[in-house]
Amino acid sequence: MPPLRDEKSSIEYLDRLFQRQSKWTRPFRDFFFRHRFPEHFRILDAGCGTGVLSEDITISYGAQVHSIDIDFDMVRYSHYQHPAVYFHAQADIYHLPFPSKYFHCVMTHFVFLWLKSPEDALKEMIRVTMPSGWIVAIAEPDYEARIDFPQDTADIGKMQTQSLVQRGIIPTMGRQLSALFSKCGLTHITTGVYSGEWNFPQEPTQFEQEWETIEKDLLYYLSMDEVQSYRQRDFRHFISGRRISFVPTFYAYGQVPD
């Protein structure tokens, strides 16, 4: 998961972010996992973060989840917060500490965009997956296709994207998933984009949750006074029902050949 470590980047903050992200992708997870695997199937959550998805997959689908992350603090937090998860370990996604052909499935969630070599990581995931098993990238955003409206606050999205690029993301990872899966030899590949939906009126708590992340990103470029000015304008658009902010987020899954 992303290497964020400053006074505004506590694990508790990241856990709240991961909880919100997990809600966005829950319908897809239910579609993908509900009837595809045998009882108590083994799955690797590669880049598990604070363990939000590991717990959900354990409880919702009866899976034996193995959770790994390169960040020891994340793994420790996940271990204590989610004791139902079968296995936790600090591990390198490029050198997974598991035998070949071990898992029925390997999943990721907002992970590939942070990797210096997505292809090498995917090849290692394929190595530890059984023939006819599945690799699923549940969510990968495409920041270069982002839509922000009205225009006077569109710079918020541009600065957020620049902040993430400076921290090492691949901003077009979402659109690259299908090509990546194909290049690494997976078969029966399916990819798609999550839809967006905006209701009015919206709950102010939604705005506060979004701005918890926006503020942290904008402070890479702006003073606190400038950030607050953007926040006030954005809130006016939010309560008037004019505001649209949409980052196309892709999913993809493919099968390991026999």
Buried (B, 14 or more C-beta within 10 A) or exposed (E): BBEBEEEEBEBEBBBBBBEBBBEEBEEBBEEBBEEBBEEEBBBBBBBBBBBBBBBBBBEEBEBBBBBBBBBEBBBBBBBEBBEEBBBBBBBEBBEBEBEEEBBBBBBBBBBBBBBEEBEBBBBBBBBBBBEEBBBBBBBBBBBBBBEBBBEEBBBBBEBBBBBBEEEEBBBBBBBBBBEBBBEBEBEEBEBEEBEEEEEEEEEEEEBEBBBBBBBBBBBEBBEEEEBEEBBEBBBBBBBEEEBEBBBBBBBBBBBBEE
